[in-house]
Amino acid sequence: MTALPIAGPADVRRAVLRLIRADGRTFATLLAVNSLSACTGLAGPWLLGRIIDEVRAGSGTGAVDRLALVIVAGALVQLLLARYARYIGFRFGERILAGVREQFVDRALALPASVVERAGAGDLTARGTGDVTSIASSLRDVGPTMFVSAVQCLFLFGAVFVIDPVLGGIGLLGLIGIRYALRWYLRRARDAYLAEGATNSEVAGILAATAAGARTVEAFGLQEQRLAASGDAIEESRRKRFATLALRSVFFPAVEISYLVPVTGVLVVGALLHAHGAVSVGAVAAAALYLRQVAEPLDQILMYFEQLQSSSASFARIEGLAAAPRASSAASPVPDGDLIEVSGVRYAYDDGAGPEVLHGIDLTVRPGERLAVVGPSGAGKSTLSRLLAGIDAPVSGSVTVGGVPVCDLGPEQLRRHVVLVTQEHHVFLGTLRDNLLIAAPSATDPELLAALATVGADWATDLDSSPSLDGSQAQQLALARVVLADPHTLILDEATALLDPRTARHTERALVSVLAGRTVIAIAHRLHTAHDADRVAVMEGGRLTELGTHDALVAAGGAYAALWHSWHGDPTV
């Protein structure tokens, strides 16, 4: 299994800046309002220091009352500005999140099917659910809170330096422990959270595969095996989660201790400076209060920093889709006709690194021809169908339609020429009409019902229903989509395997009648399909060993004849 790419830190930073620039005006407003809120918050400690100095100077209660009223007014203004800043921040975060989600969907849909299959559904599912949720929380809650807190810290330290540069220096020096704790944490956090995300993908992949193959698991008694695999994946996920917890258990206690150092240092040094007449008691008190206030926004930043690391890892996984291979551009060459030619095709999995499964296949499929591809399991029939449908590209040789390589066609143009239907079908949430309109968005209800009738789906009478379909009904729904898509070449890779023989034969014949004049390539074990075809191609061990009509191949007495007699239970074979 080949995991989808993960973006590097530089790519993540560029992506974040790109999102911010997309809504730059709101970000500028957010910055301005937060700055005003932070400036207003500076008034309280400074005025309290003034009150102390006024009392020491013998001023009356009137001066104290006036300063106290100003403190109250400043607190109310700061409250209003802070609430408005958070409102802007949340809206800004939601808009950015919408952009992230839309970009993720666009990139996911642009992934070639082969890339998704190699990576596994679990990886893409985990990125689209858990990682997007983590980013959502950060953009909606963590991001605005940390931004507000950062602005507050900046202005609070600035205020201490204005009161007295020496006290400001002592305050900064006192926080040096946080710097080292943060460096230690950052060196380890990204890799730890990426590893945790990878194990989450593994758990999701195993659970998805087990649920999808529940009937197979039950039929072959694989429950214990699947439980063991799930348990191993969950245990690995637990270990990775505990690794990130261990980082937090060291980081946060170190930070809590560091909060006390600058306040204590300012009080001690401030007392010495006051003894020498360098600063007033009120100035020392104001500086200590400012540094005590720094603890709250700084605590918010550091408390959320752990979640930000997790979100950064999630963002790296989401942004990693940008580096994944993409399907060919829609602006692809236009095929000249419908002739399909397979020339010297060789194919090996794992991007050619695995063992070769197709060995020099040469095949020409004429427009309108019905070709059946038969052979034992593992002969390479399904692999050939994927190459014909443009899902995979050959390691060497070529597969062309109208003289254009199939893998070079854009998704929209490819599906107008070639459609692959396999045993695996997906029924989307929604009505029967919604599921059918995927293939033909402009189709009318009579056309939808006609397509269902064509494939023998007599059970489908209400397009507004959201039925729970069994395997054979899901296959008929998929075939009805094909009828609506109306491609010139249809590849059926065991597409009727879940239908009973009578229904399958009826459905295949109905499709052939509907697709008269179009090319039909059927990959099948049921040899009645081959009997009805114009030509039969026999594959063995990744090679095309026989090609001809049904009657000619039976008369030749080769591999196909043996399959045909065996299928009919001929005791002479």
N, C-alpha and C positions, 0 to 999 in steps of 0.2 A: 504494500500500500504506500503510495506517495502522497505525503501531506501537502496541502496547499501552502503557498509561500507566506512568509511573515515579513512585514516591513521593518526596516531598520530605524533607529532613533531619528536620523536625519529626515527620512521619508515621513515619519510621523509628525515631526515638527513642521515640515512644509505643508502637510495636509491640514494641520490645525490652523496655520496662518492663512491658508487658502479659504478655509471655512469662515475665519474671522473677517477677512477682506470681503467676502460675499455679503456681509451685513455690517459693513464698516461704520455706517452712520449710527446704528444702534449701539455698537461697541463704544464709539466716541461719547455718546450720551451717557452710557453706563460709567465710563471713566470720569466724566465731569461731575455727575451726581454723587458718585462715591467720594470724589475728592472734596466736594462741598460738605458732605456728611462727616468726613474725617476731620476737616478743618473746624467744623462746629463743635465736634467732640473734644477738641483741645482746650476749649474755653473753661471747662469745669475745673480741672486740676490747677490751672494757672490762677483762676479767680479764688480758689480755695487757699492757694499760697498767699494771694493778696490779703485775704481775710485774716490769715495768721499774722502777717506783717502789720496790718491795721490794728489788730487787737494789741500786739506787742507795743505799738506806737501810742496806745491809749485812745484810739478813736472810739466814738460812741456806737450805740446799736444801730443808728440810722445808716451808717456806712456799711455795716455788716449786712443789714437787711437788703440794701440796694444790690450789693454784690450777690447775695443769695438769690434774689429774684432773677438776676441775669443768668445765674447758673441754671435755675429751673427753666427759664425761657430757652436757653441754649440746648438743654436736654430734650425739650419738646421738639425743637426744630431738627435736632439730630435724629430723633425718632422718626419724624415724618420723612426726612431725606433718606434714612436707611431703609425704611419700608418701600419707598418709591424705587430706590436703587435695586432692592431685591426683586421687586416686580419686573423692572426692566431686565434684570439678569435672568430671571426665570423664562421670560418670553424670548430673550436672546438664545438661551440654552435650548428651548424647545424648537426654535427655527433651525438652529444648527443640527439638532438631532434629526429633524425631518430630512434635512439634506443628507445626513449620514445614511439614514435608512433607504432613501431613494437611490443613493449612489450604490449601496450594497446590493439592492435588488437588481439594478441595471448591470452591475458587474457579475452578479451570480448568473443572470440570464444569458450573459455574453460568454460564459464559460463553455467550452466544448464538452459534450457529453462524456467523452473519454477521460477528460481531466477530472470531472466530478466522480466518475466511477473509480478511477485509480486512487483518488483521495479518500473515498468513502463518504457516504451520506452523513455520517456522524460528524465529521469535521465541519462541513458546510452548515449543518443544522446547529451545531454548538456556536458557531460564529454568528449565525443569524438570530439566535435566541439569547443565550447567556452573555455573549460578548456585547451584543447590541444593548441588552438590558443594563449591563455594567456601564457602558458609555452613556446611556440615557440618564442614569442616576448621577453620574459625574457632571454632565452638561446642565442638568436641571437643578441640582442641589449643591454638589461639591464645588463645581467651577465658580458659580456666583459667590458662594460663601468664602472660598479661598481668595477670590479677587478682592472682595470687600475687606477681608482681614489683612491682606497684603498692603492695601492702601492705608489702612489704619496704622499698621506697624510703621510704615514709612513716615507718616506724619507725626506719630508719637515720638519716634527717635529724633526726628527733626526738631521737635519742640524741646526735648532735653538738651540738644546741642545749642539751641538758642538761649536757653537758661544759663548753661555753663558748658563750654566745650569739654572741660575736664570730666564733669559728671557724665556727659554724653559718651566720652571715651571709655569711662569705667563701665557704663551700661553695656556697650558693645563688647568690651573685653569679657564681661561676665557671661555672655552668651556663647563664648568660644566652644564650650563643651557641646552645645547643640550642633555646631558645625561639624565636629568630628563624628558625632553620633550619626548625623545625616549622611556624611560621606560613606561611613561604614555600611549604612543601610542601603544606600543607592547602588553600591557596587554589587550587591547581592539580590536586590529586590526584583529587578526586571527579569533576570533569568529564572528566578524562583516562580514568579507569577506566570511567565510563559510556559514553564513546565507544568504548572497546575492547570493552565488552560488546555494544554495538549492532552493531559490525562482525562479532563472533562470530555474532550472530543472522543477519546477512546471509549469511555463509558457510554456516551450517547450512541456511538456507532454500533457497539455490541448490543445495546438494548434495542435499537432500531432493527438490526438484522435479525435478532431473536424474535421480535414481535412480527416482523414481516414473514418470517419462515416458521411461524408457530405450528402450522399443520405438519410441516416436514419434520420439525423437532419431535413432535408427538409421535409421528408415524415411525420414525427410526429410533425412538427411545433415547434421544440426545439430551434429555432434560438435565442430567447430572453434568454432562460436558458443558452445556451452555451456562449452567449455574456456576460451575468452576471458573469458566472464562470471565463471567460477570464479576464473580468474587475477586479474582485476581486484579481486574481493572479497577474495581472500587477500592481495593486495598492500596493499589499504587496511587490512586487519586487521594486517598486519605494521607498517605505518607507525604505527598507533595503539598497538601494543605497544611499539614503539621509543620513542614519546613518553613512556610511563610508565617505561621503562627510563632515559631521560634524567633524569627527575625523581629516580630513586633514585641515579643516579651523582653527583648534586650533594648530595643530602641526607645520605647515609651517611658520606662522607668528612668533611663538616662536623661530624657528630656525633662521630666517632672522635677528632678533634682536641680537641673540647670536653671529653672525659672527663679529659684531663690537667690542665686548668686548675684545677679546685677542689682537687685533691690538692696541686698545686704551691703554690697560694695559701695553703692551710692550713699547710703546712710552713714557708713563709717567714714568715707572720704569727705562727704559733705559736712560731717561734724568737725573734722579737722580744718576744712576750709573756712567754716563759720568761726571757729576759734581764732583764726587769723584774720577775720574780717573780710574774707574774699567773697562770701555769699551770705544771703540772709537765710533765716530759718524757713521762711515761706518758700524761697527758691528750692531749698533742699527737699522740703515736703512735696512741692509740685513735681520735682524731678522724680522722686520716689514713687509718687502716684502715677506719673506717666509710665514709668517702667513696670509698675504693678499692672497697669492697664494693658501694657504690651503682652502680658502673659495670656490674656484671654484670646485676642486674635491670633497670636502665635500658636496657642494651643489648638485653636480651630484649624490652622494651617497644617500643623503636624499630625493632628488626629485624622484629618482627611487625606494626609499625604499617603498613608497606606492604601486608602481606596483609590487615590489617584494613580499609584503604581499599578494596581490591578487594572484600572481603566486604561492606562497607557499600554499595558500588555494586550488588552482587548482591542484597543485601537490599532495596535500593530498587526493583529490578526485580521481585523476588518480591512485595513489599508493594504494588507498583503495581497488581496484579490487583484489589486491594480497590476501586480507583477505576474499574475497567472496568465497562461496562454489564453488568447481570446479567439472566438470564432472568426472566420474570415469576414472581411468587410462586405456590406451589402453591395458596394460598387464593384462587383466581381464580373469576370468575363461572361458573355451571353453564349450559351451552347448553340451550336449550329445543328439542330436536329436532335433526335432522341436516341441515336445509336449508342449503346454502351459497349465499351471495349476494355477488357482486362488483359494487360500485356506484361508478361514476365514478372508477375507480382510475387514478392516474397514478404513475409511478415513475421515479426517476433515481438512478444510482449515486453513490458518494461523498457519502452523506447528503443527497442532493438537489442537490448542487453540480454534478454532471456532466450530460451531455446526457440528456434525457428519453427513456426506452426504451419506456414504455407510455403510451398517450394515451387516457385516458377509457374504460377497459374496463368494460362492463356485462355481467354473466353470472349466471344462476341455474342451479344444479345441484341437481336434485331428489334426495331420498334414494332409493338403490337404482338410480340411473341410471348407465349406462355412457356416458361422454363421451370422445370422442377429440379432441385438439387437434392440428391439423396446420398446416403452413406451411413456408416456406423457412427456411434457416438465418439466424439473426439477427432473426427475426420477433418474438421476445419470449416464445416458448413456455416456455422454462426459467425465465425471470424470473417469469412468471405462476405457474408451479408452486411456486416458492419463496414467493411471497406466499400462495398457498393453503395451504401447509404451515406458515405462521407463522414461517419463517426470517427473512424481511425484512418490513418494514412499509411500506405505501404512503406516498408523499409526500402525496397527497391522495386522498380517497375512502375506501372501507372494504371489508374482506374479513371476512365474518362466518360463523359456523357456529351455527345455532340462535339467531340474534340477538346473539351475543357476538363481538366482534372476535377473530379468530384469534390475533393477536399478543398479546392480553391473557391468553390461557390459560397456566397453569403448565405446565412441561414434562411432568409425568406426565399431567395431564388432556388436554393437547394430543395426546399420542401415543395416547391411548385413542380419540381422534376422528379424527385425520388422521395418516397415515404417508406420507412421501415416500421413494421408492426411485429412485436414479439409477444411472448407469453405474459410479459410483465406489463400491466396496465394500471394507470392511476385514475381513480375517481376523485375529483376535487369536491371540496365542500360546496354545496349549493344545489340548485335544481338540476334536473335532467337537461333542461334547455341551456343552462349555463355551461354544462359540460360539453354540449354539442357545439355551441357557438364558438368555442375555442378554435375549432377547425375552420369555421366559416362565419365570421362575425356578422355578415350581412344576410345570412340565410333566414328565410321566413319559417313560420311554424309548419306549414304544409311540407316544406322541403326537409325540415328536421324529421318529421314523422315518416316521410317517404324513405329517408336514409335508414331509419330504424327498421322499417318494414323490409327493406332490401336485404338486410343481414339477418332476417328472421327473428328480430327482437319483438315477438308478439306481446311480451309482458309490459312493454313501454307504451302506455296509453295516455299518461298525464305528464306533460312537459314541466308542469309547475311543482311536481313532487320531488322530494329529496330521498330517493330510495336507497336502502342498504343492499348493495349488489353482491351476489356471489361471484365466484371466479368466471363462470361461463358468461354471465350477464355483463361483467366488466369487459370481457373480450369482445362481446357483441357491440358494446358501447364504443370501444376503440375502433372496431371495424366501421361502424357508422360514421365516426369522425373521418376515416379515410375516404369514405364515399363523398362526404361533404368537401374534403380538401381537394379531391379530384386531381391527383397527380398523374403524370403520364407513365410513371414506373412505380409499381407497388411491390415491395419485398415483404413476403410473409414468412417470418422465421418462427415456425411452430405456432403461428398466430391462432390456430383453432385447436390447440392441444387440450384445452380444458373443456371443450365441448364434446358431447357424446358423438359417436361416429355418425349417426344419422343427421344430427343438427350440424355437425362440422361439414359434412358433404353438401348439405343444402346451402349452408352459408357460403362455402367456397364457390359453388356453382352460381349462386346469386351474384357474388362479387364479380365473377368472370363475365357474366352477362352484362352487368352494369359497366364494367371497365373494358368493354369490347373496343378493340382498336388501341388499347393501351398495353404496356408491357407488364407482365406479372411474373415475378420470380418467387417460387414457393420453396422454402426450406422445410422439409417434412419427413416424418417417419412413416406416415400413412401413405402407402404406395398407390392408393386410388388417385391421389393428387398427381402422381407421376403418370398414371394411365391416361389422365385427361389432358396432360400437357402436350405442347407441340414437340418439345425436345426434353430429354432427361440428361442431366449431368451427374456423373457418379464421382464422389470424392472418397479417397482412401489415404490415410496418413498424410494429409495436407497436400495431396496431389490430385489433379483431375485425371482420372484413369479411363473414363468412358464418356462418350457424348453422342447422342443420337435419339431417334424416336423410340417410344416404348416397344413397339413391335420389333424393330431392328435389334435393340439391345437384348430382348428376350431370345430372339433367334440366334444371337451371337453366342449365347451360353456362357457369358462372362460373369463378373461380379454382380451386375444388376439382375441378371437372370436368376442367380442364386438367391438374392434378396427377395425377388418376386415370388419364387416358388416357396421359399421359407415362410413368407408372409401369408401365403395361401395354405400353408400346412401340407405341402406336397411331400408325401413320404418317399418319393424317389430321389429327393434332393438331399 
